[in-house]
């Protein structure tokens, strides 16, 4: 079981909510909007805080009294009615700016309406039920009329498919069912035979666990066709290579750098897929030892989603779906091997005393762990180089001109690109709000703006003209060689990063215990004229 204090976390959510039923913002979970009044619009997705409250009331744990259960349902009803008040005329909802016109906000909030109608409809006033049904219908009509095309984001496709399939069952709506199948088809299109789903420009491990979580929800209700069984198996097998000996998971090797883990999919598929059971056991063990990303490390935007996932996972484990004590081991616990994921450009090496991951397609990032005590021996999050006021790094997903990998040696070539740390300024916000309230209200222009923003912040690559050639010899003593080359005669300084990301991505950068051991290591510096060489030898007793 994942050890969480369910009552404390539910009460945390209640504390974020405006529970004054006479207030014009009654039911809002956006405390910075209704209480601090430091925002100019309410984030509708925060209303998802009502879902864990309803799930807890449905599960009715031993600590919950009837008075508490009734209070949870009353809060959830207020939250659902608040959504109907936030809804635009076209059925859309806003998250970060006015007239956002994005279907994701609808899919993030529809479960609030669906649960409230399903489990509380007969206890609400007729007028309130009509208001919720109208909001549900308007939201679905809007979501079915538009699409998300600015980037391949697989966890969204799985999420949307589940919500639409749920709505199709509640409303007996064939259009919702058809759209759900369309999103599942798109998810399949972004599937690699190696076992990963595409998130922007490659695999991401935290978000892949979210994909599996929603596939588990679809399968638990009989909405997933049998062909997905082998896909989920391969997806779990792929993820198992990124559950590391020190208790960390994923991280900078992913396209979005996430380190969290959703567990419901592993709990659901664990009785049939050994890798799913192994990942679930890994998460339970590390979470209960305060390793990995904890609920306490998350912001409000993600607490509700993770809390719901933990509640549902623990509910499955309570009924004894399978015995975690008998699960198979993770890859790092097995004998020597070399695994190359060619499409993802990731190399995994397991030798006598160490387990190493090397991402040849993301600038040559690597982590090396000592198996005996699970210690992180070396972390390479790339090199950084300043050029004027701009920071450049090889830590970027990029087309690899040269890459080779075998049991004894890995080599790759990478370029340095400008890091994207752009943030909003008062002037930029003023221009954005002007656009939000005028021409960006048009759906096609809003969609075009989203594609531009994604390209600018996450996909734009401005090179510096530096080439890094990296080689790792996988022997009892690991030898790493970095060769830097550039055309001008100027001296340059390169700082090696133990933990680093070249851009800010939603749900990335959460703290975990493993960060203590990376942050305490001094960053090496290489400085000089081209060509520049840096070497490192790592031994078991280093």
VOSEKE-545996 format. One record per residue (C-alpha): residue number from 1; residue in one letter; chain; x, y, z. Coordinates in steps of 0.1 Angstrom, whole numbers. Layout:
(pt NUM,A,A,(X,Y,Z))
...
! end
This chain:
(pt 1,X,A,(0,0,0))
(pt 2,X,A,(11,36,-6))
(pt 3,X,A,(12,51,28))
(pt 4,X,A,(-6,84,27))
(pt 5,X,A,(-28,102,52))
(pt 6,X,A,(-60,104,31))
(pt 7,X,A,(-78,125,56))
(pt 8,X,A,(-51,151,58))
(pt 9,X,A,(-48,155,20))
(pt 10,X,A,(-86,157,16))
(pt 11,X,A,(-87,184,43))
(pt 12,X,A,(-58,202,24))
(pt 13,X,A,(-81,204,-6))
(pt 14,X,A,(-110,216,14))
(pt 15,X,A,(-87,243,27))
(pt 16,X,A,(-80,255,-8))
(pt 17,X,A,(-118,258,-15))
(pt 18,X,A,(-142,286,-10))
(pt 19,X,A,(-168,268,10))
(pt 20,X,A,(-190,299,17))
(pt 21,X,A,(-221,290,-3))
(pt 22,X,A,(-233,326,-3))
(pt 23,X,A,(-202,339,-20))
(pt 24,X,A,(-202,347,-57))
(pt 25,X,A,(-171,325,-60))
(pt 26,X,A,(-185,296,-39))
(pt 27,X,A,(-169,263,-48))
(pt 28,X,A,(-137,277,-63))
(pt 29,X,A,(-105,258,-56))
(pt 30,X,A,(-83,286,-69))
(pt 31,X,A,(-74,303,-36))
(pt 32,X,A,(-52,329,-53))
(pt 33,X,A,(-82,340,-72))
(pt 34,X,A,(-111,340,-47))
(pt 35,X,A,(-91,347,-15))
(pt 36,X,A,(-58,364,-22))
(pt 37,X,A,(-72,381,-54))
(pt 38,X,A,(-38,382,-71))
(pt 39,X,A,(-51,367,-104))
(pt 40,X,A,(-74,380,-130))
(pt 41,X,A,(-92,348,-138))
(pt 42,X,A,(-99,315,-120))
(pt 43,X,A,(-81,283,-131))
(pt 44,X,A,(-110,259,-139))
(pt 45,X,A,(-87,228,-138))
(pt 46,X,A,(-82,233,-101))
(pt 47,X,A,(-118,222,-97))
(pt 48,X,A,(-105,187,-101))
(pt 49,X,A,(-99,189,-64))
(pt 50,X,A,(-135,177,-60))
(pt 51,X,A,(-127,143,-75))
(pt 52,X,A,(-105,130,-47))
(pt 53,X,A,(-132,142,-22))
(pt 54,X,A,(-159,123,-41))
(pt 55,X,A,(-137,92,-45))
(pt 56,X,A,(-130,92,-7))
(pt 57,X,A,(-167,96,1))
(pt 58,X,A,(-175,67,-23))
(pt 59,X,A,(-148,45,-8))
(pt 60,X,A,(-159,55,27))
(pt 61,X,A,(-128,46,47))
(pt 62,X,A,(-130,37,84))
(pt 63,X,A,(-120,71,96))
(pt 64,X,A,(-148,88,78))
(pt 65,X,A,(-180,97,97))
(pt 66,X,A,(-214,102,81))
(pt 67,X,A,(-211,140,88))
(pt 68,X,A,(-177,141,71))
(pt 69,X,A,(-190,122,41))
(pt 70,X,A,(-219,146,37))
(pt 71,X,A,(-196,175,40))
(pt 72,X,A,(-174,161,12))
(pt 73,X,A,(-204,156,-11))
(pt 74,X,A,(-217,192,-3))
(pt 75,X,A,(-182,206,-12))
(pt 76,X,A,(-181,185,-44))
(pt 77,X,A,(-216,198,-54))
(pt 78,X,A,(-204,234,-49))
(pt 79,X,A,(-173,227,-70))
(pt 80,X,A,(-193,212,-98))
(pt 81,X,A,(-218,241,-99))
(pt 82,X,A,(-188,265,-99))
(pt 83,X,A,(-177,249,-132))
(pt 84,X,A,(-210,257,-148))
(pt 85,X,A,(-205,294,-137))
(pt 86,X,A,(-170,295,-152))
(pt 87,X,A,(-181,281,-185))
(pt 88,X,A,(-180,303,-216))
(pt 89,X,A,(-210,305,-240))
(pt 90,X,A,(-193,281,-264))
(pt 91,X,A,(-189,256,-236))
(pt 92,X,A,(-151,261,-231))
(pt 93,X,A,(-133,268,-198))
(pt 94,X,A,(-102,287,-190))
(pt 95,X,A,(-70,276,-172))
(pt 96,X,A,(-43,302,-178))
(pt 97,X,A,(-58,330,-198))
(pt 98,X,A,(-92,343,-209))
(pt 99,X,A,(-109,326,-239))
(pt 100,X,A,(-83,299,-239))
(pt 101,X,A,(-105,277,-262))
(pt 102,X,A,(-86,245,-255))
(pt 103,X,A,(-102,211,-252))
(pt 104,X,A,(-78,199,-225))
(pt 105,X,A,(-94,221,-199))
(pt 106,X,A,(-127,204,-206))
(pt 107,X,A,(-113,169,-203))
(pt 108,X,A,(-95,180,-171))
(pt 109,X,A,(-129,190,-155))
(pt 110,X,A,(-155,167,-169))
(pt 111,X,A,(-149,140,-143))
(pt 112,X,A,(-161,165,-117))
(pt 113,X,A,(-194,168,-135))
(pt 114,X,A,(-197,131,-143))
(pt 115,X,A,(-191,119,-107))
(pt 116,X,A,(-214,146,-92))
(pt 117,X,A,(-242,136,-116))
(pt 118,X,A,(-237,99,-112))
(pt 119,X,A,(-234,97,-74))
(pt 120,X,A,(-251,128,-62))
(pt 121,X,A,(-277,136,-88))
(pt 122,X,A,(-306,122,-68))
(pt 123,X,A,(-297,143,-37))
(pt 124,X,A,(-294,177,-55))
(pt 125,X,A,(-322,202,-63))
(pt 126,X,A,(-337,197,-97))
(pt 127,X,A,(-325,231,-109))
(pt 128,X,A,(-289,222,-98))
(pt 129,X,A,(-291,189,-117))
(pt 130,X,A,(-303,206,-148))
(pt 131,X,A,(-274,231,-145))
(pt 132,X,A,(-248,204,-142))
(pt 133,X,A,(-263,184,-172))
(pt 134,X,A,(-263,216,-193))
(pt 135,X,A,(-227,223,-184))
(pt 136,X,A,(-217,187,-192))
(pt 137,X,A,(-235,188,-226))
(pt 138,X,A,(-220,222,-235))
(pt 139,X,A,(-185,211,-225))
(pt 140,X,A,(-187,179,-246))
(pt 141,X,A,(-202,197,-276))
(pt 142,X,A,(-172,221,-275))
(pt 143,X,A,(-146,194,-269))
(pt 144,X,A,(-160,174,-299))
(pt 145,X,A,(-159,205,-321))
(pt 146,X,A,(-122,211,-318))
(pt 147,X,A,(-90,192,-314))
(pt 148,X,A,(-54,193,-300))
(pt 149,X,A,(-28,193,-328))
(pt 150,X,A,(0,215,-317))
(pt 151,X,A,(23,186,-306))
(pt 152,X,A,(21,148,-300))
(pt 153,X,A,(13,145,-263))
(pt 154,X,A,(4,109,-257))
(pt 155,X,A,(-7,112,-221))
(pt 156,X,A,(-34,137,-232))
(pt 157,X,A,(-47,112,-258))
(pt 158,X,A,(-51,85,-232))
(pt 159,X,A,(-67,109,-208))
(pt 160,X,A,(-92,123,-234))
(pt 161,X,A,(-101,88,-246))
(pt 162,X,A,(-110,77,-210))
(pt 163,X,A,(-131,108,-202))
(pt 164,X,A,(-149,106,-236))
(pt 165,X,A,(-156,69,-232))
(pt 166,X,A,(-170,75,-197))
(pt 167,X,A,(-192,103,-210))
(pt 168,X,A,(-204,81,-238))
(pt 169,X,A,(-216,55,-213))
(pt 170,X,A,(-233,80,-190))
(pt 171,X,A,(-250,99,-219))
(pt 172,X,A,(-253,70,-243))
(pt 173,X,A,(-236,92,-269))
(pt 174,X,A,(-221,76,-299))
(pt 175,X,A,(-202,108,-309))
(pt 176,X,A,(-182,107,-277))
(pt 177,X,A,(-174,70,-282))
(pt 178,X,A,(-163,77,-318))
(pt 179,X,A,(-140,105,-306))
(pt 180,X,A,(-126,83,-279))
(pt 181,X,A,(-116,57,-305))
(pt 182,X,A,(-100,85,-325))
(pt 183,X,A,(-78,95,-296))
(pt 184,X,A,(-69,59,-289))
(pt 185,X,A,(-59,56,-326))
(pt 186,X,A,(-37,87,-323))
(pt 187,X,A,(-22,72,-292))
(pt 188,X,A,(-14,41,-312))
(pt 189,X,A,(2,62,-339))
(pt 190,X,A,(26,77,-314))
(pt 191,X,A,(36,43,-301))
(pt 192,X,A,(70,28,-307))
(pt 193,X,A,(76,-9,-310))
(pt 194,X,A,(104,-4,-284))
(pt 195,X,A,(77,2,-258))
(pt 196,X,A,(74,40,-255))
(pt 197,X,A,(48,66,-264))
(pt 198,X,A,(58,100,-279))
(pt 199,X,A,(56,131,-257))
(pt 200,X,A,(67,160,-279))
(pt 201,X,A,(100,148,-294))
(pt 202,X,A,(106,115,-275))
(pt 203,X,A,(96,92,-246))
(pt 204,X,A,(89,106,-212))
(pt 205,X,A,(87,82,-182))
(pt 206,X,A,(65,100,-157))
(pt 207,X,A,(40,108,-184))
(pt 208,X,A,(41,73,-198))
(pt 209,X,A,(31,60,-163))
(pt 210,X,A,(1,83,-167))
(pt 211,X,A,(-7,68,-201))
(pt 212,X,A,(-7,33,-186))
(pt 213,X,A,(-29,46,-157))
(pt 214,X,A,(-56,57,-181))
(pt 215,X,A,(-53,26,-202))
(pt 216,X,A,(-58,6,-170))
(pt 217,X,A,(-90,27,-163))
(pt 218,X,A,(-102,20,-198))
(pt 219,X,A,(-95,-17,-195))
(pt 220,X,A,(-111,-20,-160))
(pt 221,X,A,(-144,-9,-175))
(pt 222,X,A,(-141,-32,-206))
(pt 223,X,A,(-134,-3,-230))
(pt 224,X,A,(-100,-14,-242))
(pt 225,X,A,(-96,-39,-271))
(pt 226,X,A,(-74,-70,-266))
(pt 227,X,A,(-47,-57,-290))
(pt 228,X,A,(-37,-32,-263))
(pt 229,X,A,(-26,-60,-240))
(pt 230,X,A,(8,-65,-258))
(pt 231,X,A,(13,-28,-261))
(pt 232,X,A,(8,-22,-224))
(pt 233,X,A,(32,-51,-217))
(pt 234,X,A,(59,-36,-238))
(pt 235,X,A,(53,-2,-223))
(pt 236,X,A,(58,-15,-188))
(pt 237,X,A,(89,-34,-198))
(pt 238,X,A,(104,-2,-213))
(pt 239,X,A,(96,18,-181))
(pt 240,X,A,(112,-9,-159))
(pt 241,X,A,(147,0,-172))
(pt 242,X,A,(143,35,-158))
(pt 243,X,A,(135,25,-122))
(pt 244,X,A,(169,30,-108))
(pt 245,X,A,(188,14,-79))
(pt 246,X,A,(188,47,-58))
(pt 247,X,A,(150,48,-59))
(pt 248,X,A,(148,75,-85))
(pt 249,X,A,(128,71,-117))
(pt 250,X,A,(131,86,-152))
(pt 251,X,A,(141,122,-149))
(pt 252,X,A,(162,141,-174))
(pt 253,X,A,(163,112,-199))
(pt 254,X,A,(127,119,-207))
(pt 255,X,A,(115,145,-232))
(pt 256,X,A,(98,164,-204))
(pt 257,X,A,(121,155,-176))
(pt 258,X,A,(94,140,-153))
(pt 259,X,A,(102,119,-123))
(pt 260,X,A,(68,111,-108))
(pt 261,X,A,(50,78,-112))
(pt 262,X,A,(13,71,-115))
(pt 263,X,A,(5,37,-102))
(pt 264,X,A,(-31,28,-110))
(pt 265,X,A,(-22,12,-144))
(pt 266,X,A,(5,-10,-127))
(pt 267,X,A,(-20,-20,-100))
(pt 268,X,A,(-46,-30,-126))
(pt 269,X,A,(-23,-48,-150))
(pt 270,X,A,(1,-62,-123))
(pt 271,X,A,(-16,-96,-120))
(pt 272,X,A,(-9,-103,-157))
(pt 273,X,A,(22,-83,-165))
(pt 274,X,A,(52,-90,-143))
(pt 275,X,A,(69,-57,-152))
(pt 276,X,A,(38,-38,-140))
(pt 277,X,A,(39,-56,-107))
(pt 278,X,A,(77,-49,-103))
(pt 279,X,A,(71,-12,-110))
(pt 280,X,A,(43,-10,-85))
(pt 281,X,A,(64,-27,-59))
(pt 282,X,A,(93,-3,-66))
(pt 283,X,A,(70,27,-62))
(pt 284,X,A,(54,15,-30))
(pt 285,X,A,(88,7,-15))
(pt 286,X,A,(104,40,-25))
(pt 287,X,A,(74,61,-17))
(pt 288,X,A,(70,47,18))
(pt 289,X,A,(107,53,24))
(pt 290,X,A,(102,89,13))
(pt 291,X,A,(121,85,-19))
(pt 292,X,A,(110,97,-53))
(pt 293,X,A,(84,124,-58))
(pt 294,X,A,(60,126,-29))
(pt 295,X,A,(26,142,-27))
(pt 296,X,A,(42,168,-4))
(pt 297,X,A,(65,178,-33))
(pt 298,X,A,(37,187,-57))
(pt 299,X,A,(20,219,-64))
(pt 300,X,A,(-18,222,-61))
(pt 301,X,A,(-22,217,-99))
(pt 302,X,A,(-10,181,-96))
(pt 303,X,A,(-20,171,-60))
(pt 304,X,A,(-56,163,-70))
(pt 305,X,A,(-46,140,-99))
(pt 306,X,A,(-20,121,-79))
(pt 307,X,A,(-42,118,-49))
(pt 308,X,A,(-69,103,-70))
(pt 309,X,A,(-45,79,-85))
(pt 310,X,A,(-32,68,-51))
(pt 311,X,A,(-67,64,-37))
(pt 312,X,A,(-77,42,-67))
(pt 313,X,A,(-45,22,-65))
(pt 314,X,A,(-48,15,-28))
(pt 315,X,A,(-85,5,-34))
(pt 316,X,A,(-73,-22,-58))
(pt 317,X,A,(-45,-34,-35))
(pt 318,X,A,(-70,-37,-6))
(pt 319,X,A,(-90,-63,-24))
(pt 320,X,A,(-57,-83,-29))
(pt 321,X,A,(-55,-83,-67))
(pt 322,X,A,(-21,-101,-65))
(pt 323,X,A,(9,-107,-42))
(pt 324,X,A,(36,-81,-45))
(pt 325,X,A,(60,-103,-26))
(pt 326,X,A,(63,-127,-55))
(pt 327,X,A,(70,-102,-83))
(pt 328,X,A,(99,-104,-107))
(pt 329,X,A,(130,-82,-103))
(pt 330,X,A,(138,-50,-122))
(pt 331,X,A,(164,-50,-150))
(pt 332,X,A,(192,-36,-127))
(pt 333,X,A,(187,-65,-104))
(pt 334,X,A,(195,-91,-131))
(pt 335,X,A,(227,-104,-147))
(pt 336,X,A,(250,-85,-171))
(pt 337,X,A,(233,-73,-204))
(pt 338,X,A,(233,-45,-229))
(pt 339,X,A,(200,-31,-241))
(pt 340,X,A,(198,-6,-269))
(pt 341,X,A,(166,12,-277))
(pt 342,X,A,(176,24,-312))
(pt 343,X,A,(145,46,-319))
(pt 344,X,A,(148,63,-286))
(pt 345,X,A,(186,64,-289))
(pt 346,X,A,(190,51,-253))
(pt 347,X,A,(216,26,-242))
(pt 348,X,A,(213,5,-210))
(pt 349,X,A,(244,-13,-196))
(pt 350,X,A,(244,-37,-167))
(pt 351,X,A,(278,-50,-157))
(pt 352,X,A,(292,-68,-126))
(pt 353,X,A,(291,-38,-102))
(pt 354,X,A,(272,-11,-120))
(pt 355,X,A,(240,-2,-139))
(pt 356,X,A,(242,27,-164))
(pt 357,X,A,(218,46,-186))
(pt 358,X,A,(232,66,-216))
(pt 359,X,A,(209,88,-237))
(pt 360,X,A,(228,91,-270))
(pt 361,X,A,(199,111,-286))
(pt 362,X,A,(198,138,-259))
(pt 363,X,A,(233,151,-260))
(pt 364,X,A,(249,120,-243))
(pt 365,X,A,(233,123,-208))
(pt 366,X,A,(241,94,-185))
(pt 367,X,A,(237,81,-150))
(pt 368,X,A,(259,54,-134))
(pt 369,X,A,(248,35,-103))
(pt 370,X,A,(267,11,-80))
(pt 371,X,A,(245,-19,-76))
(pt 372,X,A,(259,-30,-42))
(pt 373,X,A,(245,0,-23))
(pt 374,X,A,(224,17,-50))
(pt 375,X,A,(246,48,-49))
(pt 376,X,A,(246,72,-78))
(pt 377,X,A,(282,72,-89))
(pt 378,X,A,(281,98,-116))
(pt 379,X,A,(254,119,-132))
(pt 380,X,A,(259,137,-165))
(pt 381,X,A,(231,162,-173))
(pt 382,X,A,(251,178,-200))
(pt 383,X,A,(276,206,-203))
(pt 384,X,A,(267,243,-203))
(pt 385,X,A,(285,272,-220))
(pt 386,X,A,(278,309,-218))
(pt 387,X,A,(279,331,-249))
(pt 388,X,A,(271,367,-238))
(pt 389,X,A,(240,366,-217))
(pt 390,X,A,(227,334,-232))
(pt 391,X,A,(233,299,-219))
(pt 392,X,A,(239,270,-243))
(pt 393,X,A,(240,232,-236))
(pt 394,X,A,(243,198,-253))
(pt 395,X,A,(213,187,-231))
(pt 396,X,A,(188,187,-259))
(pt 397,X,A,(169,161,-280))
(pt 398,X,A,(186,163,-313))
(pt 399,X,A,(192,144,-345))
(pt 400,X,A,(224,124,-338))
(pt 401,X,A,(249,126,-367))
(pt 402,X,A,(270,98,-352))
(pt 403,X,A,(260,73,-326))
(pt 404,X,A,(272,38,-319))
(pt 405,X,A,(266,14,-290))
(pt 406,X,A,(277,-21,-280))
(pt 407,X,A,(284,-40,-248))
(pt 408,X,A,(319,-24,-245))
(pt 409,X,A,(315,11,-258))
(pt 410,X,A,(290,39,-266))
(pt 411,X,A,(298,70,-286))
(pt 412,X,A,(278,99,-299))
(pt 413,X,A,(280,134,-313))
(pt 414,X,A,(260,164,-301))
(pt 415,X,A,(257,201,-307))
(pt 416,X,A,(251,229,-283))
(pt 417,X,A,(218,248,-284))
(pt 418,X,A,(204,278,-266))
(pt 419,X,A,(185,270,-234))
(pt 420,X,A,(149,283,-233))
(pt 421,X,A,(141,300,-200))
(pt 422,X,A,(118,327,-214))
(pt 423,X,A,(92,340,-188))
(pt 424,X,A,(64,365,-189))
(pt 425,X,A,(70,402,-183))
(pt 426,X,A,(44,429,-176))
(pt 427,X,A,(46,440,-213))
(pt 428,X,A,(43,405,-226))
(pt 429,X,A,(14,398,-203))
(pt 430,X,A,(-3,430,-215))
(pt 431,X,A,(1,420,-251))
(pt 432,X,A,(-11,384,-244))
(pt 433,X,A,(-42,397,-226))
(pt 434,X,A,(-50,421,-254))
(pt 435,X,A,(-48,391,-278))
(pt 436,X,A,(-69,369,-255))
(pt 437,X,A,(-97,395,-254))
(pt 438,X,A,(-96,402,-292))
(pt 439,X,A,(-84,383,-322))
(pt 440,X,A,(-71,352,-303))
(pt 441,X,A,(-107,344,-293))
(pt 442,X,A,(-111,330,-328))
(pt 443,X,A,(-105,292,-325))
(pt 444,X,A,(-81,289,-355))
(pt 445,X,A,(-60,319,-344))
(pt 446,X,A,(-58,306,-309))
(pt 447,X,A,(-47,272,-321))
(pt 448,X,A,(-21,288,-343))
(pt 449,X,A,(-8,308,-313))
(pt 450,X,A,(-5,276,-293))
(pt 451,X,A,(16,260,-320))
(pt 452,X,A,(39,290,-321))
(pt 453,X,A,(43,291,-283))
(pt 454,X,A,(51,254,-281))
(pt 455,X,A,(76,257,-310))
(pt 456,X,A,(93,288,-294))
(pt 457,X,A,(96,274,-259))
(pt 458,X,A,(102,237,-264))
(pt 459,X,A,(111,229,-300))
(pt 460,X,A,(131,259,-312))
(pt 461,X,A,(168,250,-316))
(pt 462,X,A,(194,279,-319))
(pt 463,X,A,(229,263,-323))
(pt 464,X,A,(261,278,-310))
(pt 465,X,A,(285,261,-334))
(pt 466,X,A,(301,237,-308))
(pt 467,X,A,(303,200,-314))
(pt 468,X,A,(308,175,-285))
(pt 469,X,A,(320,140,-292))
(pt 470,X,A,(315,117,-263))
(pt 471,X,A,(328,81,-258))
(pt 472,X,A,(322,58,-228))
(pt 473,X,A,(341,25,-224))
(pt 474,X,A,(321,0,-204))
(pt 475,X,A,(347,-20,-186))
(pt 476,X,A,(354,-28,-149))
(pt 477,X,A,(368,8,-148))
(pt 478,X,A,(344,31,-167))
(pt 479,X,A,(363,56,-189))
(pt 480,X,A,(345,86,-202))
(pt 481,X,A,(360,110,-228))
(pt 482,X,A,(344,143,-239))
(pt 483,X,A,(360,162,-269))
(pt 484,X,A,(348,197,-276))
(pt 485,X,A,(354,214,-310))
(pt 486,X,A,(345,248,-325))
(pt 487,X,A,(357,269,-354))
(pt 488,X,A,(368,302,-338))
(pt 489,X,A,(400,307,-318))
(pt 490,X,A,(383,320,-287))
(pt 491,X,A,(388,303,-254))
(pt 492,X,A,(355,289,-239))
(pt 493,X,A,(345,276,-205))
(pt 494,X,A,(322,245,-201))
(pt 495,X,A,(306,237,-168))
(pt 496,X,A,(295,201,-162))
(pt 497,X,A,(259,197,-148))
(pt 498,X,A,(250,171,-122))
(pt 499,X,A,(213,181,-124))
(pt 500,X,A,(201,205,-150))
(pt 501,X,A,(174,210,-176))
(pt 502,X,A,(176,235,-205))
(pt 503,X,A,(139,245,-205))
(pt 504,X,A,(110,246,-181))
(pt 505,X,A,(83,220,-187))
(pt 506,X,A,(51,215,-168))
(pt 507,X,A,(53,188,-141))
(pt 508,X,A,(91,187,-143))
(pt 509,X,A,(116,197,-116))
(pt 510,X,A,(98,183,-86))
(pt 511,X,A,(122,176,-57))
(pt 512,X,A,(131,141,-47))
(pt 513,X,A,(156,127,-21))
(pt 514,X,A,(181,117,-48))
(pt 515,X,A,(187,154,-54))
(pt 516,X,A,(206,157,-22))
(pt 517,X,A,(233,135,-35))
(pt 518,X,A,(236,153,-69))
(pt 519,X,A,(236,188,-55))
(pt 520,X,A,(264,180,-30))
(pt 521,X,A,(289,173,-58))
(pt 522,X,A,(311,200,-72))
(pt 523,X,A,(306,207,-109))
(pt 524,X,A,(338,201,-130))
(pt 525,X,A,(349,229,-154))
(pt 526,X,A,(367,225,-187))
(pt 527,X,A,(383,256,-202))
(pt 528,X,A,(405,264,-231))
(pt 529,X,A,(408,267,-269))
(pt 530,X,A,(395,242,-294))
(pt 531,X,A,(399,213,-294))
(pt 532,X,A,(393,207,-257))
(pt 533,X,A,(394,173,-241))
(pt 534,X,A,(380,161,-207))
(pt 535,X,A,(383,126,-192))
(pt 536,X,A,(369,108,-162))
(pt 537,X,A,(375,73,-148))
(pt 538,X,A,(350,57,-125))
(pt 539,X,A,(358,27,-103))
(pt 540,X,A,(337,6,-80))
(pt 541,X,A,(353,21,-49))
(pt 542,X,A,(354,57,-62))
! end
